[in-house]
Amino acid sequence: MTTTSNPRSAPRSNPRSNQGQRPNRPGVQRPRRRFFARKKVCRFCADSKVKINYKNTDLLRIYLSERGKIVPRRISGNCAKHQREVTRAIKRSRNLALLPYVVAD
């Protein structure tokens, strides 16, 4: 009985796998920087004077990305209630052509 080697089971080596990387230097470590994430506060909960309105396109543009997508809650820092209101207002203003659906190149 002869065994044939499976080409998928053998590890492949890439001759260019280490190009563009620094060589490993054992014993030398760079100090790691600690990233301090500041707690994001909902803008609308903090300031009750700011109202979410579909006609206020300057305020709503803050919550749109460069491509015209709605910025998610984890990035904008809004609470769930106000994020839903912002989303609803953006969709209404898009429907009335006050805001773009997508940004044309």
Long-range contacts (C-beta under 8 A, 24 or more apart in sequence): 40-76, 40-77, 41-77, 42-77, 42-78, 42-79, 42-82, 43-77, 43-78, 43-82, 44-78, 44-79, 44-82, 44-85, 45-79, 45-82, 52-82, 52-85, 52-86, 52-89, 53-89, 54-88, 54-89, 54-90, 54-92, 54-93, 54-96, 54-98, 55-93, 55-98, 56-89, 57-93, 57-98, 57-99, 60-86, 60-89, 60-90, 60-93, 60-99, 61-99, 63-90, 64-90, 64-99, 66-103, 67-102, 67-103, 68-99, 68-100, 68-101, 68-102, 68-103
